[in-house]
Amino acid sequence: MTEDIILRYSHRGMTDLRDCLPPDYCRRAAAAILGWPRGTVLLTTGFYVAGHAETDGPAGTLVLARALEGLGFTPVVVTDSYCRGYFEPEGLEVVYMDPAAGEAAYRRLLADRAPVGLISVERCGENIEHDYANMRGVSIRAHSARLDLLFDLARGRIPTVGVGDGGNEIGMGNLAGPIREKLSLVPCRTTVDHLVIATVSNWGAYGIASCLEKLSGRKLLLSFPAIRAFLERTVALGSVDGVSGKPAPSVDGFALGVEEEIVESLRESAA
């Protein structure tokens, strides 16, 4: 089962939240995406870590963007300056938002792009204490564009998907109560139509792509060598492992070998 794969090696409480979601939550998110009318999909990512973007999030966003392209969608990445140069070499359009931008800027973005869906992969959202904070509770508000406003403005009008692995990411507002009770964390307040939890958010995005492949019958999941090459290039641009803080192509402390295991397991499950 896809959900079993993306929750392997869980150590931050995501397995404690699993019973709060449907057992096939990843497949349901993929099925919903397949039902969207073809058009532009905005994908948000980029989590600030000590002057850089972390390696978790952008790779998963690339994988989903490629899958969406294969299904006839037009993916557009929305992020901030810490991910500058990550996606353009992949031929993807990128919109950079300033941390000072307010609600009006996000309203314009939605009006200009008229997206058929929004997807967030490891993107910090405002928490229930009205701050943007990392897993240590340190405020990163000054360094975070308010991309969660897109999801607030889209609610009830545009379908949304969120991928998270801790509690402070866009979409984790769906489980705000259990996150407070079971994990003793301050959760993000932003909700989505479909939440995908994983040990690592990249893995959750890979899981959605794997389910899209299985449901559509098309080859959509990017190969591990392509994912590794992307991770290595973003590290050369300044990306860091969010756990170690080091400029290495590891993700949340997991070596590339574990990343490969997850990708290959998902590939086999989609066959």
Wavefront OBJ file of the C-alpha trace (Angstrom):
o trace
v 0.000 0.000 0.000
v 1.361 3.420 -0.956
v 0.666 4.861 2.483
v 2.771 2.129 4.130
v 5.722 3.014 1.912
v 5.656 6.781 2.458
v 5.348 6.290 6.237
v 8.385 4.013 6.559
v 10.976 5.008 9.172
v 8.541 7.443 10.786
v 10.067 9.161 13.804
v 8.125 12.424 14.114
v 4.698 11.092 14.941
v 3.120 10.799 11.499
v 2.121 7.187 12.144
v 0.286 8.459 15.255
v -1.845 10.599 12.938
v -2.561 7.932 10.357
v -5.787 6.755 11.974
v -7.121 10.319 11.697
v -7.156 10.017 7.897
v -8.764 7.549 5.486
v -6.516 4.474 5.098
v -5.963 5.244 1.389
v -5.517 9.001 1.788
v -2.725 9.221 -0.801
v -4.708 7.370 -3.454
v -7.722 9.589 -2.748
v -5.640 12.722 -3.298
v -4.411 11.334 -6.624
v -7.932 10.379 -7.697
v -9.131 13.901 -6.918
v -6.321 15.425 -9.015
v -7.232 13.179 -11.940
v -10.729 14.629 -11.784
v -9.588 18.238 -12.083
v -10.241 19.944 -15.438
v -6.997 20.356 -17.351
v -5.390 23.745 -16.820
v -2.837 25.484 -14.598
v -1.907 23.964 -11.231
v 0.004 26.096 -8.733
v 2.530 24.169 -6.616
v 3.998 25.776 -3.494
v 7.202 24.659 -1.790
v 10.395 25.920 -0.160
v 10.938 25.744 3.614
v 13.388 28.266 5.067
v 16.316 26.843 7.067
v 19.050 29.226 8.272
v 19.350 31.263 5.100
v 18.547 28.485 2.655
v 15.714 26.292 1.409
v 15.754 22.729 2.692
v 16.106 19.708 0.414
v 12.684 18.387 1.413
v 9.925 19.839 -0.752
v 11.481 20.986 -4.039
v 12.281 17.450 -5.254
v 8.765 16.289 -4.484
v 7.423 19.355 -6.272
v 9.478 18.522 -9.359
v 8.166 14.949 -9.363
v 4.569 16.129 -9.098
v 5.097 18.796 -11.762
v 6.381 16.159 -14.178
v 3.429 13.888 -13.382
v 0.999 16.756 -13.924
v 2.605 17.561 -17.267
v 2.175 13.944 -18.281
v -1.541 14.238 -17.517
v -2.036 17.411 -19.544
v -1.829 20.019 -16.780
v 0.382 23.127 -16.787
v 2.348 23.244 -13.505
v 3.571 26.582 -12.155
v 5.786 26.658 -9.051
v 5.113 29.407 -6.484
v 7.901 29.935 -3.961
v 10.288 32.581 -2.664
v 13.867 33.627 -3.358
v 15.507 30.797 -1.393
v 14.553 28.413 -4.225
v 15.795 30.715 -6.988
v 17.206 28.775 -9.896
v 15.959 25.367 -8.754
v 13.172 24.859 -11.274
v 13.961 26.971 -14.335
v 16.581 24.497 -15.659
v 13.785 21.902 -15.542
v 11.728 24.020 -17.918
v 9.172 24.937 -15.253
v 7.664 28.370 -14.827
v 8.263 29.902 -11.401
v 6.561 32.780 -9.601
v 8.569 34.293 -6.735
v 6.642 35.965 -3.927
v 8.068 38.458 -1.458
v 7.595 37.920 2.306
v 6.158 41.445 2.462
v 3.414 40.682 -0.063
v -0.079 40.763 1.394
v -3.438 39.297 0.515
v -3.976 41.568 -2.509
v -0.913 40.109 -4.258
v -2.218 36.580 -3.813
v -5.665 37.551 -5.021
v -4.039 38.929 -8.182
v -2.027 35.753 -8.648
v -5.160 33.609 -8.457
v -7.022 35.929 -10.798
v -4.177 36.065 -13.318
v -3.454 32.327 -13.352
v -6.976 30.968 -12.812
v -5.629 27.652 -11.446
v -7.700 24.492 -11.538
v -5.940 23.260 -8.385
v -3.356 24.080 -5.727
v -0.785 21.656 -4.285
v 1.632 22.365 -1.440
v 4.679 20.204 -0.701
v 6.523 20.994 2.552
v 5.640 24.655 2.797
v 5.343 26.417 6.151
v 1.969 27.979 6.891
v 0.778 30.318 9.597
v 0.145 28.419 12.807
v -2.706 28.762 15.268
v -0.599 31.277 17.227
v -0.367 33.452 14.083
v 3.298 32.830 13.441
v 5.389 30.919 10.906
v 7.676 28.639 12.881
v 10.072 25.760 12.265
v 9.966 22.441 14.124
v 11.980 23.944 16.982
v 9.364 26.662 17.430
v 11.642 29.396 16.096
v 9.839 32.057 14.088
v 10.708 32.237 10.385
v 7.976 34.759 9.535
v 10.467 37.356 8.274
v 11.823 34.844 5.750
v 8.581 33.222 4.590
v 6.325 34.473 1.819
v 2.711 33.985 2.905
v 1.898 31.286 0.359
v -0.705 29.816 2.681
v -2.898 32.787 1.748
v -3.404 31.150 -1.655
v -5.031 28.195 0.062
v -7.136 30.390 2.342
v -8.402 32.355 -0.657
v -9.022 29.182 -2.675
v -11.124 27.495 -0.001
v -14.471 26.415 -1.393
v -13.593 27.613 -4.906
v -10.441 25.793 -6.057
v -9.492 22.236 -4.999
v -6.397 21.899 -2.810
v -3.890 19.231 -1.749
v -1.260 19.535 0.980
v 1.728 17.331 1.796
v 3.394 17.525 5.212
v 5.555 15.556 7.606
v 5.567 17.482 10.859
v 2.605 19.683 11.697
v 3.656 23.174 10.617
v 3.055 22.723 6.890
v 0.173 23.966 4.736
v -2.629 21.421 5.038
v -1.830 20.182 8.524
v -4.649 22.341 9.831
v -6.835 19.379 8.870
v -5.378 17.579 11.888
v -4.774 20.557 14.185
v -6.491 18.895 17.152
v -4.659 15.561 16.945
v -1.351 17.354 16.321
v -1.777 19.324 19.547
v -2.949 16.290 21.509
v -0.739 13.523 20.161
v 2.425 15.426 19.192
v 2.278 18.418 21.564
v 3.116 20.746 18.674
v 1.678 24.064 17.516
v -0.011 23.135 14.218
v -0.440 25.091 11.023
v -3.984 26.467 10.803
v -4.333 26.135 6.996
v -6.596 23.351 5.784
v -6.824 21.595 2.411
v -9.298 19.329 0.676
v -6.861 16.404 0.672
v -3.985 15.989 3.144
v -1.101 13.584 2.529
v 1.188 12.832 5.467
v 4.546 11.088 5.127
v 7.778 10.512 7.006
v 9.364 12.943 4.529
v 7.231 15.305 2.469
v 9.135 14.444 -0.713
v 8.003 10.859 -0.204
v 4.400 11.986 0.087
v 4.697 13.793 -3.248
v 6.337 10.731 -4.810
v 3.438 8.685 -3.420
v 0.870 10.906 -5.123
v 2.778 10.591 -8.418
v 2.888 6.802 -7.983
v -0.879 6.685 -7.401
v -1.464 8.951 -10.402
v 0.583 6.491 -12.471
v -1.364 3.486 -11.235
v -4.775 5.117 -11.655
v -4.071 6.611 -15.086
v -2.042 3.783 -16.583
v 0.610 6.270 -17.715
v 4.285 6.307 -16.719
v 4.482 9.374 -14.493
v 6.851 8.765 -11.557
v 10.248 10.320 -12.199
v 13.237 7.972 -11.993
v 15.519 8.008 -8.969
v 18.592 9.096 -11.026
v 16.626 12.163 -12.158
v 15.584 12.921 -8.572
v 19.164 12.480 -7.331
v 20.495 14.807 -10.044
v 17.948 17.457 -9.056
v 18.824 17.166 -5.351
v 22.533 17.448 -6.113
v 22.003 20.523 -8.286
v 19.866 22.296 -5.684
v 22.480 21.595 -3.028
v 25.059 23.217 -5.303
v 22.744 26.251 -5.324
v 22.595 26.352 -1.518
v 19.918 23.894 -0.405
v 20.519 22.135 2.930
v 19.262 19.060 4.755
v 16.566 20.356 7.106
v 17.679 18.125 9.981
v 21.461 18.378 9.775
v 21.580 21.869 8.293
v 24.378 20.692 6.025
v 24.611 21.266 2.255
v 24.178 17.601 1.323
v 21.760 15.765 -0.993
v 20.225 13.954 1.973
v 16.665 14.724 3.054
v 15.576 15.133 6.689
v 18.639 13.160 7.746
v 17.922 10.226 5.430
v 20.727 9.252 3.059
v 20.178 8.986 -0.687
v 20.035 5.209 -0.391
v 16.829 5.476 1.641
v 15.385 7.928 -0.891
v 16.142 5.411 -3.626
v 14.472 2.614 -1.656
v 11.275 4.653 -1.307
v 11.185 5.637 -4.987
v 11.787 2.076 -6.186
v 9.189 0.665 -3.794
v 6.643 3.159 -5.098
v 7.570 2.288 -8.671
v 6.934 -1.396 -7.944
v 3.609 -0.630 -6.232
v 2.431 1.347 -9.284
v 3.250 -1.473 -11.714
l 1 2 3 4 5 6 7 8 9 10 11 12 13 14 15 16 17 18 19 20 21 22 23 24 25 26 27 28 29 30 31 32 33 34 35 36 37 38 39 40 41 42 43 44 45 46 47 48 49 50 51 52 53 54 55 56 57 58 59 60 61 62 63 64 65 66 67 68 69 70 71 72 73 74 75 76 77 78 79 80 81 82 83 84 85 86 87 88 89 90 91 92 93 94 95 96 97 98 99 100 101 102 103 104 105 106 107 108 109 110 111 112 113 114 115 116 117 118 119 120 121 122 123 124 125 126 127 128 129 130 131 132 133 134 135 136 137 138 139 140 141 142 143 144 145 146 147 148 149 150 151 152 153 154 155 156 157 158 159 160 161 162 163 164 165 166 167 168 169 170 171 172 173 174 175 176 177 178 179 180 181 182 183 184 185 186 187 188 189 190 191 192 193 194 195 196 197 198 199 200 201 202 203 204 205 206 207 208 209 210 211 212 213 214 215 216 217 218 219 220 221 222 223 224 225 226 227 228 229 230 231 232 233 234 235 236 237 238 239 240 241 242 243 244 245 246 247 248 249 250 251 252 253 254 255 256 257 258 259 260 261 262 263 264 265 266 267 268 269 270 271
